[in-house]
Amino acid sequence: LVMHPSSVKRMLWELASFLLVAYDMFAIPFQMFDPPDNHLEFIMSWITRSFWTADIPLTFASGYLARDGFIEMRPLPIAIGYLRTWFFL
């Protein structure tokens, strides 16, 4: 089952992705100062790890807008496109 790139579920996932990237932009460099451990940091580290791990298979199951303007919804071309572009980043 492939998710349409403009679906509400996909848009909410993208919003969560944006928020976690923003969090990571501050949290990761902050670790250089060796802050004391706290419960929130522990929970957020597991949330971000789990999110980014779940993002991999979800991206394989999400359609995308191709260069020609066509929305690609076939699983094999989606997988090939993802492996050629964002997967190894």
C-alpha contacts under 8 A as a table, 3 or more apart, distances in Angstrom:
res1	aa1	res2	aa2	distance
1	L	61	A	6.83
2	V	61	A	4.80
2	V	62	S	5.33
2	V	63	G	6.32
2	V	73	M	6.29
2	V	74	R	7.56
2	V	75	P	7.00
3	M	7	S	7.09
3	M	10	R	7.16
3	M	61	A	6.10
3	M	62	S	4.60
3	M	63	G	5.91
3	M	73	M	7.80
4	H	7	S	5.33
4	H	10	R	7.33
4	H	62	S	6.17
4	H	63	G	5.27
4	H	64	Y	7.57
4	H	73	M	7.21
5	P	10	R	6.05
5	P	11	M	7.62
5	P	62	S	6.19
5	P	63	G	5.25
5	P	64	Y	5.66
5	P	65	L	7.64
6	S	10	R	6.53
6	S	11	M	6.54
7	S	10	R	5.27
7	S	11	M	6.23
8	V	11	M	5.04
8	V	12	L	6.12
9	K	12	L	5.19
9	K	13	W	6.22
10	R	13	W	4.97
10	R	14	E	6.17
10	R	62	S	7.92
11	M	14	E	5.00
11	M	15	L	6.20
12	L	15	L	4.98
12	L	16	A	6.22
13	W	16	A	5.09
13	W	17	S	6.09
14	E	17	S	4.85
14	E	18	F	6.18
15	L	18	F	5.09
15	L	19	L	6.29
16	A	19	L	5.10
16	A	20	L	6.13
17	S	20	L	5.21
17	S	21	V	6.10
18	F	21	V	5.18
18	F	22	A	6.24
19	L	22	A	5.09
19	L	23	Y	6.21
20	L	23	Y	4.85
20	L	24	D	5.99
20	L	48	T	6.70
21	V	24	D	5.01
21	V	25	M	6.10
22	A	25	M	5.13
22	A	26	F	6.89
23	Y	26	F	5.56
23	Y	27	A	5.98
24	D	27	A	4.92
24	D	28	I	5.50
25	M	28	I	6.14
25	M	29	P	6.99
26	F	29	P	5.89
26	F	30	F	6.17
27	A	30	F	5.08
27	A	31	Q	6.54
28	I	31	Q	5.43
28	I	32	M	7.69
29	P	32	M	5.71
30	F	33	F	5.81
30	F	34	D	7.55
30	F	35	P	7.61
31	Q	34	D	5.25
31	Q	35	P	6.48
37	D	41	E	7.02
37	D	42	F	7.51
38	N	41	E	5.54
38	N	42	F	6.42
39	H	42	F	5.12
39	H	43	I	6.24
40	L	43	I	5.14
40	L	44	M	6.03
41	E	44	M	5.12
41	E	45	S	6.02
42	F	45	S	5.26
42	F	46	W	6.57
43	I	46	W	5.32
43	I	47	I	6.23
44	M	47	I	4.91
44	M	48	T	6.05
45	S	48	T	5.31
45	S	49	R	6.15
46	W	49	R	5.07
46	W	50	S	5.95
47	I	50	S	5.20
47	I	51	F	5.98
48	T	51	F	5.04
48	T	52	W	6.11
49	R	52	W	5.42
49	R	53	T	6.09
50	S	53	T	5.11
50	S	54	A	6.08
51	F	54	A	5.15
51	F	55	D	6.04
52	W	55	D	4.91
52	W	56	I	6.90
53	T	56	I	5.87
53	T	57	P	7.93
54	A	57	P	6.01
54	A	58	L	6.33
55	D	58	L	5.01
55	D	59	T	5.95
56	I	59	T	5.34
56	I	60	F	6.63
56	I	87	F	7.77
57	P	60	F	5.06
57	P	61	A	6.51
58	L	61	A	5.05
58	L	62	S	6.33
59	T	62	S	5.09
59	T	82	Y	7.57
60	F	75	P	7.42
60	F	78	I	6.37
60	F	79	A	5.46
60	F	82	Y	6.92
61	A	75	P	6.87
61	A	78	I	7.57
62	S	73	M	7.41
62	S	78	I	7.42
63	G	71	I	6.62
63	G	72	E	5.32
63	G	73	M	4.71
63	G	74	R	7.53
63	G	78	I	6.52
64	Y	71	I	5.57
64	Y	72	E	5.37
64	Y	73	M	7.14
64	Y	78	I	7.43
65	L	69	G	6.01
65	L	70	F	5.86
65	L	71	I	4.47
65	L	72	E	6.14
66	A	69	G	5.40
66	A	70	F	5.32
66	A	71	I	5.93
66	A	72	E	6.30
67	R	70	F	7.30
72	E	77	P	7.40
72	E	78	I	6.80
73	M	78	I	7.00
74	R	77	P	5.86
74	R	78	I	6.22
75	P	78	I	5.10
75	P	79	A	6.15
76	L	79	A	5.15
76	L	80	I	6.20
77	P	80	I	5.02
77	P	81	G	5.92
78	I	81	G	5.14
78	I	82	Y	6.08
79	A	82	Y	5.15
79	A	83	L	6.07
80	I	83	L	5.17
80	I	84	R	6.14
81	G	84	R	5.16
81	G	85	T	6.21
82	Y	85	T	5.23
82	Y	86	W	5.68
82	Y	87	F	5.71
83	L	86	W	6.57
83	L	87	F	5.01
83	L	88	F	7.16
84	R	87	F	7.06
85	T	88	F	7.38
86	W	89	L	5.43
